[in-house]
């Protein structure tokens, strides 16, 4: 199997380089790649690269993810999140390849408290969500052999993330204010990558499994409880430098105004994914604890 990976050096792309390698040859590209084009703003280059490589599977881990910036940068967000995936879908169909793509809980309006299922009505609140939803629809319309995974609150040991930011602030400040009216499940890039590899191995043998799936870690939390969990783990592990924070206060989303509106309910129902692919998705705390141990490094 030949796999063409876009966004190779992002959080998910980095883990995919590991998880996909047992499946076959992985051609991993990012926007700085030479020889082959990994720049999603170069539509002709993307099309030529797919034609030249002739992959069995294309995995698109690249995206425009600057949620607030997208509000004033619609053209760039739409190009990367919608138009480029459309070009990939057309190119994949032309060479008979599968296309794997990642989307987001931001395609929903964040209302209610029930975890979203794949068939629920969408209603994105911001430009980022709108462009990601458009990308989903364009892929589905151009390439029957597709897997689209909607996920939420992605983090990785490599690079920056919410947990690392909270730990840094806990070492600098005695008081923290953290949002407690947004609900979701922190989902590790390593989990996304491992599930992707499993799903690809299955779907190439069972093409009827193609389609849209929700993929997130088990359980749910708020940013406030997520921060508390991370800091408690750090205190328990006696990390150095010492945590000095004495109080963590829950606040409403309105306490931190941003250009892009965020959904309050980012819960995703993953029953379809687990049933079709025979998977168990571990609770979010398991992945976060492991990430902390890897990035400190400490024993937790």
C-alpha angles and dihedrals in degrees: 000000000000116000124193111203124195121194092030097167099046121100095270095033092056091055091044090060086063100039097045097048095085089057096061144282112350119203101196118196138176132178092277095053118124128212092023123046120247097161109112091202089065100075096175090049092052092050092048092048093054091048092048097046096040094203128193090216133023117200116194111200094156122102146149099256104165093115098185095039090053090068089072097027102056096146094056094043092050092047094054100033101039116010097044093049088050090054090048091050092051091046092047091052090049093056096035095248132148117243120213116192138173126226136171149245085243089085085080128071094238095237126146128011103263118107110254120249124207094256097052118117113266126225115165117204099205144034093260092056093044094052093046091051090050089052091053092052095046092051092050091049096050106033123041091187098071142128117199118187119196111202141167145217095007120196138167139191088238114076129355127327142162094269093053091047091052091049091051092049091046088058092050106037137046094210131042131185115206131179115256104176099072116084129199145112123270105233124199122229087226091058091049091050095047093048090047092055091048092048094049092051089052100041096052086060095038109036092177087074090072117121146067123333139176112232122184138128119274125269128020140253143164127249087253095054090041090056092047091051093050094047093045090052090050093050091048090051092048095228124191126262093049122247109242101179112123102178136030113193125201113228137176124259088250089069089072108044114200134180091245122057114234125215117246095210113053095155113136125200107223098182093112093054093046093048098045096044099031095239139149117212111209123227114273093246091066094059094041092051091051092047091052091050091050097045100042093034098230138127112253 
